[in-house]
Structure formats: structure tokens, C-alpha cells
Amino acid sequence: MKHFTSFFLLSFSILLMSCGNISAKDLKLKGLAIPGGLIVGWTRSDSKIFLDKKKIKQGVKGDFLIGFGPDAKTQSNLKVFYKEKLVAEHQFNLVKKFFKIQKINGLPRRKVIPNAYDLKRIKDERALVKIARKKYIPDALFVAGFSLPVEGIITGVYGSRRILNGVPRRPHYGLDIAAKTGTPVKVISDGVVVFTNEDMFFNGKMLIINHGLGLTSMYIHLSKIMVETGDRVLKGQEVGLIGSTGRSTGPHLHLGVMLNKTPLDPEQLFK
């Protein structure tokens, strides 16, 4: 089926119950059920899907997504209903993951311990990002698949506990890829640009792309933004250039991926 690409690995089996209107070919699940993992699914668009008690939205063609955050429950249950009857279910069993500690020194003091003015600015900027991420696109643009945004050295991984200038800070929910300033950054999948900003306190020049059904990717610390809000972009299209703007010790891309409010591990998309 063209909705799925080879980078996903089938990581579980599905229990299908007898029903005259739905069969194994009417339910597809691919991905890794791990902390930070993304499950891409498809079933008939007139079905109803629940993860535990939460209803999962579907795209217009029946695609849906399930994401597991860094602190995801070790067990979750997926159920699919067709004409009010339970027709399929699966239990996800996640293994707890232990994340590394990363120490980074040499940052400007204000970027680690912001003053009152900085804190107000940070709060306002986070509000803008939150609004941008709320934009819902019912089309599963991500079915184009995923590709690396830039070739380089991995300098930061998902979930690592950050100690900045000796001060413990929030975990790192993204993937850092170091490359020379000016190296082109490419969008990881088809999408729509929903946010750009030339000067964020922590993020510097950044942009957010919506891939549909609540899935967004964020490109941070750029030296140049090459797209505008509202632009439709295709996988592999250049959208910016590597830089070291915002809170950064050297030229690199911070790639963040979220499903609604759940931070995902970008690296898993490219395996």
C-alpha cells in the first residue's frame, strides 16, 4: 500500500475479530512502539479508533498516528470499532528507556539563567509556537515518507538530560546535527509552513512545518529561513541554512518532532 514507506518496521501483531465488513487488509500498523516512537496506521475512514480511552483522529483517507512520549506508559491498548462493534485491538508493551546525561558549557549566562525581561520574552514566544502547532490539517501529508534534513555529526539526542554551564535544565527533546554554517537544511516530509521567526531567545531563526494530523517538525538555530508561512513544501526541499542562532555553542540544526503535545524522537523516523 502506497501510504507506507520502508523506513518503518512492523513491530507488533494485530488481533482481528470476526466481522463481515472488515478484514486484515483493512487495518495497517507500522512503526516502533518505544518511548519517542511513532506508529503510522490506516484503516477504513468510517471506523472509530481509540488508544485507551482517547479517540484518535483519522485523515480523510483513513490514515492515523499514534505517538509515545519519553514517559509513555509501559502498556496501552488500541481498539478499532466499525459500526459500533469492536473489530480489532492490540496491546502495546513498551520497554522503559534510560536517557543519557549531556553536559554543555560555554553558553552565555543569560541563555541559562534568563533575567526577568528574558523570561517575559520566552513566555510570549512559547505562546506563539503553541498557537502555530494547534493548526490542524486533516490531510496525511507525511505519507510522502521521511528523509534526513541534513548530513552531519549527531551532537545531541532525544531525551538526554541537559546540564548547561553546570545547571540542570529541561531534557533535550530533539536531534542535533552539526554541520558547517550555510549548509542547506531540507524538510523531512511534505507539509505546510505554519510558523517562522527570525529571532527567538532560545531558538534563534526557526520554522515549523505541519505534516498533517497533528504531526509537526521544527528547525532551530538557522542562519537563514528560505520559506514563508503558508508555503506548501515537499520532502527534500531546502527550507533554510545551518546556523548558530539562539542558545547554541556552534553551527548545527536542532530538529524537533511532535505529535500534538507529545515530543517524539526524530531519529526513529529515519531508521
N, C-alpha and C positions, 0 to 999 in steps of 0.2 A: 504494500500500500504506500502511495507516494507521500503520505503525511509524515513518515518516519525516516530518519537517516541513520547511517551505520554507526554513528558515534555513540548511540545508546545501546546498552546491553540489557537483555531481558534478565531480570534479577529475581523473578518470582513466578509462581504458578497461579492460576485463577480457577476458582471453583465455580462452575456454571451449573445452575439448577435447570431442571426441565421446564421449558416454556415453548409453546408452539410458535412464538413470534420473535424469538431472539436465539442466536447460536454463538458459538465460539468466534466466528468471523465478525460478529457484531460488537466485539469488545477487544480493544488493543491496549496494552500497557507496556511501556518501555522506559527504562531508567534505572537509577540506583537508589534503593531505599536506605539511605545513610544520612547522618547529620550533614546538612548542607546540600543534600541531593535533590534532584528534580525528576519527577515522574511525568512523562507525557502520555496522555491517554486519549482514546477515541471510542465513542460508542454512538448509538443512534441519537440524533439530536432531540428526539421526543422522549428520551429517558430522563430519569432523575438520579443524581449521584450524590452520595453523602460520604464524607470522611468523618467517622464517629458520628457526631450529631450536626456537623456543619455541612450545609449544602454547597456543592461545588458547581460553579458556573461553567457552562459549555459555550463554545463558539458556535457560529451559525451553521457550521458543517459537522458539529458533534465533538470537536476537539476539547480537551480539558487538561488542566495542570494541577499537580499536587507537589508542594514543596515542604521539605523538612528543615527546620532551623537548627542552629547549633545545640539547642537544648530540647530538641524534639523528644516526645515520649518514646519509650522503647517499644511500645505496641500501639498500633492504630488499625482501625477496621474500615475498609472500603465496601460500600454496598451500592448496588445499582438496581433501580426499580423501573419496571416497564408496565404501564397500565396498572399502577398501584401494587404490582406483585414484585417481590424480591426475586431477581433473576440471576444475580451474580454477586459474589462477595470475595474479599481477600483480606487476610490479616498481614500487616506489615510488621516485621520484627527487626528493630534497629539495634545495632550494637553501639554502646556508648563510646564516644570518641574523646580522646585526650588531646588537647591542643598544646602547641609549643609556647614557650615564653620568648619574646623578642625584645631585646634592649636596643634602643636608638638614642644616641647622644648627639650633641652639637646643634640642637634646634634652638631658635630664638626663645627667650624666656616667655614672652607673651604668647607664643604659639602652644605653650604647655600650660602656663598659668595665666589665662586671659584676665585683663582688668575689667572693671565694671562696664566701660564703654564697649569693649570687645564682646562681653557676654550678651549685651543687648543686640549687637550686630549678629552674633552667632544664632541667637534665638530667632531673629527676623529671617535670616537666611534659611534656617531649617524649616520655617513655616512655608516659605516659597517652594522649597523642594517637596514638602509634604503635599501641597496643593497640586503640583505638577504630576506627582505619582498617582494621584487619585483619578486622573483622566482614564476612563475605561474605553478600550477598543475591543469590540466583540469579535473581530477577525483574528484568527490564529496566524499572524504574520510570521511567527517563529518556525513554521513548518518548512521554511527555506533551509533549516539546519543552522549549525553554529560553526564559526571558524575563529581562530585566534586573531585578536585585534592588532598585534604587533609581535615580531620576533625579538627576543631579548633574554636577559637573565632574570630569573624569578628571584626577587629580593624580599617578598612578603607574601605569606599565605593566609588563607581563610581561617578564622577562629583563633589565631595566635593572640596571646595576652601581651599587651604592649606596655613597656616601661620606658617612658620618654624622659630623658635627662634625669633618670633616677626616680621618676614619679609614676606610679601605676596609673594607667588610663584605660579607656574602654577597649575591648577586644577589637581586633582588626577583621572586619567582615568584607574582605575583598581579595583581589590578586594584584600584587605589584610586579610590574615587568620593567626592568631598567633597559634603556636604550639611549642613543645619542639625541640631544636636543634637535628638534626638527624632523625626526623620523616620523613618517606618516602613521596615523592611527586609523584603523578600519573598523567599521561597525560589525558586531559579531553575528547579526542576523538581520533580516528585513524588519523595518519598523518605521515609526514616525517620531521625529524630534519633538519633544514636548517641553524642553527646558534648556536654556543656555544662559550662562552668566560669565562675565569677563573678569570678575574679581571677588571671589568668595574668601572669607577669612581663612578657613582651613583648606578648602578645595581649590583655590585659585581659579583659573579658567576651567570651566567644566560644562558638560552637557549630559542630558538624559534622553534616552530613546525608548519608546514604548513598543514592545513586540506583540502586544495583544494579550487579552485575558489576564491582565494584571502583572505581566512579566515586563520588567524594565532593566535596562543596563545603563550604568553611569560611568563616565570617562572623566577622570580628575587629573589636575596638575598640568594641563595642556599649556603649550606656548602659543597656540593659535587654534581658534574654532573656525571650521570651514563650512558649517551649515547654519541654518536659521530655524527657529521654532516653526513647526508646521510642515517642514520638509519631509517628504517620503524618501527613505533611504533603503538601499539594497545591500544584502550581505556582501562584505568585502569592499564597500565603498569607503573612500577616505573621508573622514569627518573632522579630523584635527591633526595637530602635530605634538609630539612628545615635548614636555617642558618640565619645569621645576617650580611652578607657581603654587602659592598657598603654603601649607605646612609640609615642607619637603626638604630633604638633605641632598638631593641630586636629581637629575633628569630621569623620570620614569612615568609610567602610566599606572594609576590605580583604577582597576576595573571592578566595579561593584555590580552585583546582580541581585534583584529582589523579586519575589512573587508576592504582590500586595505588600504586607508589612513584614514578610519573612525574608531575612537575608540568606542567600544561597551561596554555595561555593562555586565561583566561576570556573575553576579548573576542571570540575567534573563535566562541564559541558563539552570539553574538547578531547575527552578520552574515548 
